[in-house]
Amino acid sequence: MAASVNNIINGPIRDVFLMHAAQFKLCLYLQHRHHTVGADEAVVKVEGTAHLMDGQAMTNIMSFGNKVVPTTWMTSGGKILPMEFAAVPAKTTTVAPTPAFLADFLSVLTSNGCDGLFGIDTIARDDWSEMKIGDASVVVPSNDSGDYDQDKFIPVAFAFDEEKPTSRVHGKCGKDHKHSSKPQ
């Protein structure tokens, strides 16, 4: 990452997360895509595995007492839009960014030329790595293991802490994924 982008991440973006106490439930996300998503499709995670699903598949998932909720949001044209979803039990309390946080976050991104570059992700219990297996994106806990080939992954999720002045990598994505494009 360029030094100027690191300064934006660890400066005004970090400040917005801390000001709104968003660092406890959300993290910064480098926008990228692994799937080309059609008009009636969405990327939905089920137990850590992301699948491209159509409306009927989501209806089927919900028929078992689940709901499909946004977990990752992208920025584009000064707006925040849901980008990835998860299937969770219907009674689950879900995380959503507050309107005040979103307004400040979008303002900082726009004023620093980062609209369309970064979005927001829900923070996972553990740091994670994402691998492409077949047509699915599989997310696994990283477990602080240094045994994997670090050159094969890029940082895509960044968590903040009041006690530390710089972000830490919360999520990594395999470089071998077909990153079809930045979301539009």
C-alpha positions as CSV (number, residue, x, y, z in Angstrom):
1,M,0.0,0.0,0.0
2,A,1.2,3.5,-0.8
3,A,2.3,5.6,2.2
4,S,-0.4,8.2,1.5
5,V,-3.2,5.5,1.6
6,N,-1.8,4.2,4.8
7,N,-1.9,7.7,6.2
8,I,-5.6,8.1,5.2
9,I,-6.4,4.6,6.7
10,N,-4.6,5.3,10.0
11,G,-5.6,9.0,10.1
12,P,-9.1,10.3,9.2
13,I,-10.7,6.8,8.5
14,R,-9.5,5.5,11.8
15,D,-10.7,8.6,13.5
16,V,-14.2,8.1,12.1
17,F,-14.3,4.5,13.3
18,L,-13.2,5.5,16.8
19,M,-15.4,8.6,17.0
20,H,-18.5,6.4,16.4
21,A,-17.2,3.3,18.4
22,A,-17.6,1.4,15.1
23,Q,-14.3,-0.5,15.5
24,F,-16.1,-3.0,17.8
25,K,-18.4,-4.3,15.1
26,L,-17.1,-3.0,11.8
27,C,-13.8,-2.9,9.9
28,L,-12.5,-1.1,6.8
29,Y,-12.8,-3.2,3.6
30,L,-10.8,-2.9,0.4
31,Q,-13.4,-3.2,-2.3
32,H,-13.0,-6.1,-4.7
33,R,-15.1,-8.8,-6.4
34,H,-14.6,-12.5,-7.0
35,H,-17.9,-13.0,-8.9
36,T,-19.7,-11.2,-11.6
37,V,-23.1,-10.6,-10.0
38,G,-26.3,-10.5,-12.2
39,A,-29.4,-8.3,-11.6
40,D,-31.2,-11.0,-9.6
41,E,-28.2,-12.4,-7.8
42,A,-26.1,-11.7,-4.7
43,V,-23.1,-13.1,-3.0
44,V,-24.3,-14.8,0.2
45,K,-22.2,-16.4,2.9
46,V,-23.5,-19.5,4.5
47,E,-21.3,-20.8,7.4
48,G,-18.2,-19.0,6.1
49,T,-18.6,-20.0,2.4
50,A,-19.7,-17.4,-0.1
51,H,-21.9,-18.4,-3.0
52,L,-23.4,-16.6,-5.9
53,M,-27.2,-17.0,-5.4
54,D,-30.3,-16.0,-7.3
55,G,-33.5,-14.8,-5.6
56,Q,-35.0,-18.3,-5.5
57,A,-32.0,-19.7,-3.6
58,M,-32.3,-16.9,-1.1
59,T,-36.1,-17.6,-0.7
60,N,-35.3,-21.2,-0.1
61,I,-32.7,-20.3,2.6
62,M,-35.3,-18.0,4.3
63,S,-37.9,-20.8,4.3
64,F,-35.8,-22.6,6.9
65,G,-36.3,-19.7,9.4
66,N,-33.3,-17.7,8.3
67,K,-32.9,-14.2,7.0
68,V,-30.4,-12.8,4.5
69,V,-28.7,-9.7,5.8
70,P,-25.9,-7.3,4.5
71,T,-22.5,-7.9,6.0
72,T,-20.3,-5.9,3.6
73,W,-21.1,-2.5,2.1
74,M,-19.3,-0.8,-0.8
75,T,-19.0,2.9,-1.6
76,S,-19.8,4.3,-5.0
77,G,-20.7,7.8,-6.1
78,G,-21.0,9.1,-2.5
79,K,-23.4,6.3,-1.5
80,I,-23.1,3.2,0.6
81,L,-24.6,0.0,-0.9
82,P,-24.9,-3.6,0.4
83,M,-22.3,-5.7,-1.5
84,E,-22.2,-9.1,0.3
85,F,-24.8,-10.8,2.5
86,A,-25.0,-13.7,5.0
87,A,-27.7,-16.2,5.9
88,V,-28.3,-16.1,9.6
89,P,-31.1,-17.4,11.9
90,A,-34.1,-15.0,11.7
91,K,-33.8,-14.2,15.4
92,T,-30.2,-13.0,15.1
93,T,-29.4,-9.4,16.0
94,T,-27.5,-8.1,13.1
95,V,-24.9,-5.3,12.8
96,A,-25.6,-2.3,10.7
97,P,-23.6,1.0,10.4
98,T,-25.3,4.0,11.9
99,P,-26.4,6.9,9.7
100,A,-24.0,9.2,11.5
101,F,-21.1,6.9,11.0
102,L,-21.9,6.4,7.3
103,A,-22.2,10.2,6.8
104,D,-18.8,10.8,8.4
105,F,-17.2,7.8,6.7
106,L,-18.4,8.8,3.2
107,S,-17.3,12.4,3.8
108,V,-13.8,11.3,4.7
109,L,-13.6,8.9,1.7
110,T,-14.8,11.6,-0.7
111,S,-12.5,14.3,0.7
112,N,-9.5,12.0,0.4
113,G,-10.3,10.6,-3.0
114,C,-11.1,7.1,-1.7
115,D,-14.8,6.8,-2.7
116,G,-15.1,3.5,-4.6
117,L,-11.9,2.2,-3.1
118,F,-13.0,1.3,0.5
119,G,-16.1,0.0,2.0
120,I,-17.2,-1.5,5.4
121,D,-17.3,-5.1,6.6
122,T,-18.7,-6.6,9.8
123,I,-15.8,-7.6,12.0
124,A,-15.4,-11.3,12.5
125,R,-14.6,-13.0,15.8
126,D,-11.2,-14.1,14.4
127,D,-8.9,-12.8,11.8
128,W,-9.6,-14.6,8.5
129,S,-8.3,-15.6,5.1
130,E,-10.4,-16.2,2.1
131,M,-9.6,-18.8,-0.5
132,K,-11.3,-19.7,-3.8
133,I,-12.4,-23.4,-3.9
134,G,-14.3,-24.3,-7.0
135,D,-17.0,-21.6,-7.5
136,A,-17.1,-20.7,-3.9
137,S,-15.1,-18.3,-1.7
138,V,-14.3,-20.0,1.5
139,V,-13.4,-17.9,4.6
140,V,-11.3,-19.7,7.3
141,P,-9.9,-18.3,10.6
142,S,-6.2,-17.4,10.2
143,N,-5.4,-18.5,13.8
144,D,-2.2,-16.4,13.9
145,S,-0.4,-19.1,11.9
146,G,2.7,-18.2,10.0
147,D,2.7,-21.5,8.1
148,Y,0.9,-20.2,5.0
149,D,2.6,-18.5,2.1
150,Q,2.1,-14.8,2.9
151,D,3.0,-13.8,-0.7
152,K,-0.2,-15.5,-1.9
153,F,-2.5,-13.2,0.0
154,I,-3.3,-9.5,0.0
155,P,-4.8,-7.6,2.9
156,V,-8.4,-6.6,2.3
157,A,-9.9,-5.9,5.8
158,F,-8.4,-3.6,8.4
159,A,-9.4,-3.4,12.0
160,F,-8.8,-0.5,14.4
161,D,-8.0,-0.3,18.1
162,E,-8.0,2.7,20.4
163,E,-4.7,1.6,21.9
164,K,-2.8,1.2,18.7
165,P,-2.2,4.0,16.2
166,T,-2.2,1.8,13.1
167,S,-4.7,-0.6,11.7
168,R,-4.1,-4.3,11.8
169,V,-4.9,-6.7,8.9
170,H,-8.1,-8.5,9.9
171,G,-8.7,-10.3,6.6
172,K,-6.7,-11.5,3.7
173,C,-7.7,-12.7,0.2
174,G,-5.9,-15.1,-2.0
175,K,-4.1,-13.4,-4.9
176,D,-5.0,-16.3,-7.1
177,H,-8.7,-15.3,-7.0
178,K,-10.1,-13.9,-10.2
179,H,-10.7,-10.3,-8.9
180,S,-13.1,-9.5,-11.8
181,S,-13.3,-5.9,-10.9
182,K,-13.8,-3.2,-8.4
183,P,-17.6,-3.0,-7.7
184,Q,-19.2,-0.3,-9.7
